[in-house]
Amino acid sequence: MHTDMERCVRAVQSKDARFDGWFFTAVLTTRIYCRPSCPVVPPKPENMTFYPSAAACQQAGFRACKRCRPDTSPGSPEWNQRADLVARAMRLIGDGVVDREGVPGLAGRLGYSIRQVERQLLAELGAGPLALARAQRAQTARLLIETTALPMAEIAFAAGFSSIRTFNDTVREVFALAPSELRDRVPKKRAPATPGVLSLRLPFRAPLNPDNLFGHLAATAVPGVEEWRDGAYRRTLRLPYGHGIVGLTPHVDHIACRLTLSDLRDLPVAISRCRRMLDLDADPVAVDDQLRTDPVLAPLVAKAPGRRVPRTVDEAEFAVRAVLGQQVSTAAARTHAARLVTAHGEPVEDPEGGLTHLFPSPQALAALDPTSLAMPSTRRTTFTTLVRQLADGTLHLGVESDWAEARTRLLALPGFGPWTVDVIGMRALGDPDAFLPTDLGIRRAAQELGLPSTPAALTARAAAWRPWRAYAVQYLWATDSHPINFLPV
């Protein structure tokens, strides 16, 4: 979009927050870059130039605006609605792969050469993987500087910098302030932070309807791993360097995020996974504009716009839970999962007392005795085949997954039919066009709304909703009185 000069100028002049994260405005006279909705008086069009990423702005010598803080914009929706090389690379960079494994590790996970990955990222984002990872490190550093009292040396290494000097130089270059000056700008009267807890605000593009999003997560919560408490969805997180506990509370203009981490190096990964689970980088206006062109969906969208797709922080965990949920009620699926957690999950300490375990890893589940599973023999085979392939790496469901290839591999597993594959596609892989025509709730909604009720006919009718059929599923589910559609009291 950043190449459409006229459209970008209109967005900046109207301070349209919908485009925050889609592109960045660099001002040639001040050498500062902003988000489109920056509250300052817009510069003259001839003094504007546009970039597709904050990293590209930084690489071109522009500094982040201190007023609108462009580095805190929602992420581009492009990276969660596509499955091509660039989108998969951006999801991996957001998941911290470059910091942990370097550019060779990134390229290896994608199945391309380093040169191919760098060339495509440069072509579309104006920056290579190292520059993109550096921009993410700078944002992580800023969060830690502003939300904790940690010494700067600890912040430098927690944010992923190789040295304190690199940390200092990067912060000065990106924010035009020394780290200590950034901290001095934080209001002194703010409430004291709970020791060991990071309190953050996760931005999103309005509107956001929290009902189905948090209702679904709360209604399907596995005891010990997830809970709804005091207006917040809380869960444990398995992370690259350790584990974490997160509490997420919906507000009108942000999601309040409280994080407890065993290793601060996991901060950017934890934030990225929580954003992905809550679908916070979506463009709800674009989605709803498409869906409301259908006269059947239009009233549903008008009644409660901004529905998101509830996703997951752990793709392998969700696949296991999808199998546990085959042909049983939500309550029964939670019971099966809770037994696995108690027997095979890793214990964790929750300072607030409600959470007890990490969900078992595929390796732990692959080692269990299949006869201990209280399920029919055919589903037991489905379960053991899935966890074995996840454990040995035969099946990959991470953020780098090629959606079509993952679907093909899943369909080849015993006991995997269209419903299981599509629900994994929608909630684990993140495919915004995944559709569930065989789902009982969808078929009931279709019948109530006068839509075709057979899977083939409904799929044909839903072609008009593409590429947002996963969002149409949320609106159709919302016609039911199931607890997944309501925020818990």
C-alpha positions in Angstrom: 0.0 0.0 0.0 2.9 2.4 0.7 3.4 2.9 -3.0 0.0 4.4 -3.5 1.0 8.0 -2.7 -2.4 9.6 -3.1 -4.1 7.0 -0.8 -1.4 7.3 1.8 -1.6 11.1 1.8 -5.4 11.0 2.3 -5.0 8.6 5.2 -2.4 10.9 6.9 -4.5 14.0 6.4 -7.6 12.4 7.9 -5.5 10.8 10.7 -7.1 7.4 9.9 -6.1 5.0 12.6 -7.3 2.1 10.4 -4.0 2.4 8.5 -1.7 2.3 11.5 0.7 -0.6 10.9 -0.1 -0.8 7.2 2.5 1.8 6.3 4.6 4.5 8.0 5.0 8.2 7.1 8.5 9.6 7.0 8.8 13.4 7.1 11.8 14.6 5.0 12.2 17.9 6.7 12.3 16.6 10.3 13.7 13.1 9.6 11.0 11.6 11.8 8.6 8.8 11.0 5.0 8.5 12.3 2.0 6.3 12.1 -0.8 7.6 9.8 -3.0 8.7 12.8 -0.3 10.9 14.4 -2.1 13.8 16.2 0.4 16.5 15.0 -0.4 18.7 12.1 0.2 16.7 8.9 3.2 17.8 6.9 2.9 19.0 3.3 2.5 16.1 0.9 5.8 17.0 -0.9 7.6 16.5 2.5 6.1 13.0 3.0 7.5 9.7 1.9 6.1 6.3 2.8 7.6 3.0 4.0 6.1 -0.4 4.5 7.8 -1.1 7.9 9.3 0.7 10.8 12.6 -1.1 10.1 12.7 0.4 6.6 12.2 3.9 8.1 15.0 3.3 10.6 17.3 1.9 7.9 16.7 5.1 5.9 17.8 7.2 8.8 14.4 8.3 10.2 13.7 8.5 14.0 10.5 7.4 15.7 8.0 10.1 16.6 7.9 10.7 20.3 4.2 11.8 20.1 2.5 9.0 18.2 5.1 6.2 19.0 4.8 4.4 15.6 6.7 1.4 17.0 3.6 0.5 19.1 1.2 0.4 16.1 -0.8 -2.8 15.6 1.0 -5.1 13.2 0.2 -5.3 9.5 -2.8 -7.6 8.9 -1.0 -8.8 5.8 1.2 -11.2 7.9 -1.7 -13.1 9.4 -3.9 -13.3 6.3 -1.3 -14.7 3.9 0.7 -17.9 3.7 3.4 -16.9 1.2 7.1 -16.7 2.0 7.1 -13.0 3.2 4.1 -13.5 5.5 5.6 -16.7 7.0 8.9 -15.0 7.5 7.3 -12.1 9.3 5.5 -14.4 11.6 8.7 -16.2 12.4 10.6 -12.9 13.0 7.8 -11.9 15.3 8.2 -15.2 17.1 11.9 -14.3 17.7 13.5 -16.9 15.4 16.2 -14.5 14.1 17.3 -13.7 17.6 17.5 -17.3 18.6 18.7 -19.0 15.3 19.9 -16.2 13.1 19.0 -15.6 9.5 20.2 -19.2 8.5 17.7 -20.6 11.0 14.9 -18.4 9.5 15.7 -19.5 6.0 16.0 -23.2 7.0 12.5 -23.1 8.6 11.1 -21.6 5.5 12.8 -24.0 3.1 14.5 -21.3 1.1 18.0 -20.0 0.7 19.2 -17.0 2.8 19.5 -15.0 -0.4 15.9 -15.7 -1.5 14.5 -14.7 1.9 16.5 -11.5 2.1 15.6 -10.5 -1.5 11.8 -11.0 -1.0 11.8 -9.2 2.4 13.7 -6.3 0.9 11.4 -6.1 -2.1 8.2 -6.0 0.0 9.2 -4.4 3.3 12.3 -2.4 2.4 14.4 -4.1 5.0 16.0 -7.5 5.5 15.5 -10.0 8.4 18.3 -8.5 10.5 16.9 -5.0 10.3 13.4 -6.2 11.0 14.6 -8.2 14.0 16.5 -5.1 15.2 13.4 -3.0 15.1 11.6 -5.6 17.2 14.5 -5.6 19.7 14.2 -1.8 20.0 10.5 -2.0 20.7 11.1 -4.7 23.3 13.8 -2.5 25.0 11.5 0.4 25.1 8.7 -1.7 26.8 11.1 -2.9 29.4 12.6 0.6 30.0 9.2 2.1 30.5 7.4 -0.7 32.4 10.1 -2.1 34.7 12.7 -0.8 37.1 15.3 -3.3 35.8 18.9 -2.1 35.3 19.7 -1.2 31.8 22.2 -4.0 31.4 19.5 -6.6 32.2 17.2 -4.9 29.7 19.8 -4.9 27.0 20.3 -8.7 27.1 16.6 -9.4 27.8 15.7 -7.5 24.6 18.2 -9.6 22.6 21.1 -7.2 22.1 24.5 -8.7 22.0 26.1 -5.8 24.0 25.2 -2.8 26.1 26.9 -0.6 23.6 24.7 -1.9 20.7 21.6 -1.5 23.0 22.5 2.2 23.8 23.3 3.0 20.2 20.2 1.4 18.8 17.9 3.1 21.3 19.5 6.5 20.6 19.2 6.0 16.9 15.6 4.8 16.8 14.1 7.0 19.5 16.5 10.0 19.6 16.8 9.5 23.3 19.2 7.7 25.5 17.7 4.7 27.5 17.9 6.7 30.7 16.1 9.6 29.0 13.3 7.3 27.9 12.8 6.1 31.5 12.8 9.7 32.7 9.8 10.5 30.4 7.6 7.9 32.2 5.1 9.7 34.6 6.4 9.4 38.2 2.9 9.2 39.7 1.9 6.0 37.9 0.9 3.0 40.2 3.8 0.9 41.3 4.3 -2.2 39.3 3.8 -5.6 41.0 7.3 -7.2 41.4 7.9 -9.7 38.6 4.9 -8.6 36.6 5.0 -6.7 33.3 1.9 -4.6 32.6 1.4 -3.7 28.9 -1.2 -2.4 26.6 -1.8 -4.3 23.4 -3.3 -2.1 20.7 -5.7 -3.1 18.0 -7.7 -1.7 15.1 -11.2 -0.7 16.1 -13.8 -2.0 16.4 -13.2 -5.1 18.5 -16.1 -7.2 19.8 -14.7 -9.2 22.8 -17.7 -11.4 23.3 -17.0 -14.4 21.1 -13.2 -13.8 21.4 -12.9 -14.1 25.2 -16.1 -16.1 25.5 -14.7 -18.9 23.3 -11.4 -18.9 25.2 -13.1 -19.0 28.6 -15.7 -21.6 27.7 -13.2 -24.0 26.4 -10.5 -23.3 29.1 -8.6 -26.3 30.3 -8.4 -26.3 34.1 -4.9 -25.8 35.4 -3.8 -24.3 32.0 -6.4 -21.6 31.5 -9.0 -19.7 33.6 -11.3 -16.7 33.6 -10.8 -14.6 36.7 -11.9 -11.1 37.6 -12.6 -10.1 34.0 -9.4 -11.5 32.6 -8.5 -14.6 30.6 -5.4 -16.1 32.1 -3.2 -19.0 30.9 0.2 -20.5 31.1 2.6 -20.2 28.2 5.4 -22.6 27.0 8.1 -20.3 25.6 11.5 -20.8 24.0 13.6 -19.9 27.1 11.1 -20.8 29.8 7.5 -20.4 30.7 5.1 -17.6 31.4 1.7 -16.7 32.8 -0.4 -14.1 31.0 -3.6 -12.3 32.0 -5.6 -10.5 29.2 -8.4 -8.1 29.9 -10.5 -6.4 27.2 -10.9 -2.6 27.3 -12.5 -0.1 24.9 -9.2 0.9 23.2 -6.7 -1.8 24.2 -6.2 -5.2 25.7 -4.5 -5.0 29.1 -1.8 -7.6 29.3 -0.1 -8.8 32.6 2.9 -11.0 32.0 5.0 -13.1 34.4 8.0 -14.6 32.7 10.6 -17.0 34.0 13.0 -15.5 31.5 12.7 -11.9 30.2 14.1 -12.9 26.8 10.7 -14.4 26.1 8.9 -11.1 26.2 8.6 -10.3 22.5 7.6 -13.9 21.8 5.0 -13.9 24.5 3.5 -10.6 23.2 3.5 -11.9 19.6 1.7 -15.1 20.5 -0.9 -13.3 22.6 -1.6 -10.9 19.8 -1.9 -13.8 17.4 -4.3 -15.7 19.8 -6.5 -12.6 20.0 -6.3 -11.8 16.3 -5.3 -8.2 17.2 -3.6 -7.4 13.9 -6.8 -8.0 11.9 -8.4 -5.2 9.9 -12.0 -5.5 11.0 -13.3 -2.8 8.8 -12.1 -4.6 5.7 -13.5 -7.9 6.9 -16.9 -6.5 7.9 -17.2 -4.4 4.7 -16.9 -7.6 2.7 -19.3 -9.7 4.8 -22.0 -7.1 5.0 -22.4 -7.2 1.2 -24.3 -10.4 1.9 -27.9 -9.5 2.9 -28.0 -12.5 5.3 -24.8 -11.6 7.1 -25.4 -7.8 7.1 -27.7 -7.7 10.1 -25.3 -9.9 12.1 -22.4 -7.6 11.3 -24.4 -4.4 12.1 -25.5 -5.8 15.4 -22.0 -6.6 16.7 -19.2 -5.5 14.4 -15.5 -6.3 14.9 -15.6 -10.0 15.7 -12.2 -11.6 15.8 -11.2 -15.3 15.3 -10.0 -16.8 18.6 -6.8 -18.5 17.9 -4.0 -20.1 20.0 -0.6 -19.5 21.5 0.5 -23.1 20.8 -0.4 -24.7 17.5 0.5 -28.3 18.5 -1.5 -27.9 21.7 -4.6 -26.8 19.8 -4.3 -29.8 17.3 -4.3 -32.2 20.3 -7.3 -30.5 21.8 -9.1 -30.6 18.4 -8.8 -34.4 18.4 -9.9 -34.6 22.0 -13.0 -32.5 21.0 -14.0 -34.8 18.1 -17.7 -35.8 18.5 -18.0 -34.8 22.2 -19.3 -31.8 24.1 -17.2 -28.8 25.1 -17.3 -30.0 28.7 -16.2 -33.5 27.8 -13.3 -32.2 25.7 -12.2 -30.0 28.7 -12.3 -33.1 31.0 -10.2 -35.2 28.6 -7.6 -32.3 28.3 -7.6 -31.7 32.1 -6.7 -35.4 32.7 -3.8 -35.1 30.3 -2.6 -31.9 31.9 -2.7 -33.4 35.4 -0.9 -36.6 34.4 1.7 -35.3 31.9 1.8 -31.4 32.1 4.8 -29.6 33.6 4.0 -28.0 37.0 4.4 -24.2 37.3 3.9 -21.8 40.1 1.2 -19.1 39.7 1.6 -16.2 42.1 -2.1 -15.6 41.9 -2.9 -19.3 42.6 -5.2 -20.4 39.8 -3.0 -22.0 37.2 -0.9 -25.1 37.9 0.6 -26.6 34.7 1.9 -26.1 31.1 -0.1 -28.1 28.6 1.9 -31.3 27.9 4.4 -31.2 25.0 4.0 -33.5 22.0 7.1 -35.4 23.3 5.5 -36.0 26.7 2.3 -37.1 25.0 4.1 -39.4 22.6 5.6 -41.3 25.5 2.4 -42.0 27.3 0.7 -45.4 27.4 -2.1 -45.4 24.8 -4.2 -47.7 26.9 -4.4 -45.1 29.6 -6.5 -42.9 27.3 -10.2 -43.0 28.1 -11.5 -42.8 24.5 -12.6 -45.1 21.7 -9.8 -47.1 20.0 -10.2 -45.2 16.7 -9.7 -41.8 18.3 -6.9 -43.3 20.4 -5.1 -44.1 17.1 -5.8 -40.6 15.8 -4.4 -39.1 19.0 -1.2 -41.2 19.1 -0.5 -40.8 15.4 -0.8 -37.0 15.7 1.4 -36.6 18.8 4.0 -38.9 17.4 4.3 -36.9 14.2 4.3 -33.6 16.1 7.1 -35.0 18.4 9.4 -36.3 15.7 8.9 -33.3 13.4 7.1 -35.1 10.6 4.2 -32.7 11.0 4.8 -29.0 11.5 2.0 -26.6 12.6 4.1 -23.6 13.6 3.7 -20.0 12.4 6.0 -20.9 9.5 3.6 -23.6 8.2 2.4 -23.6 4.6 -1.3 -23.8 5.1 -2.1 -26.0 2.1 0.7 -28.4 2.8 -0.3 -28.7 6.5 -3.9 -29.4 5.5 -2.7 -32.1 3.1 -0.6 -33.8 5.8 -3.4 -33.6 8.4 -6.0 -35.1 6.0 -3.6 -38.0 5.5 -3.7 -38.9 9.2 -6.2 -41.5 10.4 -9.3 -40.0 11.9 -8.8 -36.6 10.5 -11.8 -35.4 8.5 -12.8 -32.0 7.1 -14.1 -30.6 10.5 -10.9 -31.4 12.4 -8.6 -30.1 9.6 -10.7 -26.9 9.1 -10.9 -26.0 12.8 -7.1 -26.5 13.0 -6.7 -24.4 9.9 -8.9 -21.6 11.4 -7.6 -21.5 15.0 -4.1 -22.9 14.9 -2.7 -22.2 11.4 -4.6 -18.9 11.3 -6.1 -19.2 7.9 -8.7 -16.3 7.7 -10.6 -18.2 4.9 -11.0 -21.5 6.8 -14.6 -22.7 6.8 -16.6 -25.3 8.8 -19.6 -26.3 6.7 -20.0 -29.6 8.6 -20.0 -28.0 12.0 -23.3 -28.6 13.9 -23.5 -25.0 15.1 -22.9 -23.6 11.6 -25.5 -25.9 10.1 -28.1 -24.8 12.8 -27.3 -21.1 12.1 -27.6 -21.7 8.3 -31.0 -23.3 8.8 -32.2 -20.5 11.0 -31.0 -17.8 8.6 -32.4 -19.5 5.5 -29.0 -20.5 4.1 -28.3 -23.9 2.5 -27.9 -26.5 5.2 -25.9 -29.2 3.3 -22.1 -28.8 3.4 -21.7 -28.6 -0.4 -24.4 -26.1 -0.9 -23.4 -24.0 2.0 -19.7 -24.0 0.8 -20.9 -22.8 -2.6 -23.0 -20.0 -1.0 -20.1 -19.0 1.2 -17.9 -18.3 -1.8 -19.0 -14.7 -1.7 -17.5 -14.3 1.8 -14.0 -15.2 0.7 -11.3 -14.5 1.8 -12.9 -14.0 5.2 -14.9 -17.1 5.8 -13.3 -17.8 9.2 -14.8 -14.5 10.3 -18.2 -15.4 8.8 -18.0 -18.5 11.0 -17.8 -16.3 14.1 -20.9 -14.3 13.0 -22.8 -17.5 12.3 -21.9 -19.1 15.6 -23.0 -15.9 17.4 -26.7 -16.7 16.4 -26.6 -19.5 19.1 -26.8 -19.1 22.9 -23.7 -21.2 23.5 -21.4 -19.8 26.2 -18.6 -19.4 23.6 -20.5 -16.3 22.4 -20.6 -14.3 25.6 -18.1 -12.7 28.0 -18.3 -14.6 31.3 -19.9 -12.6 34.2 
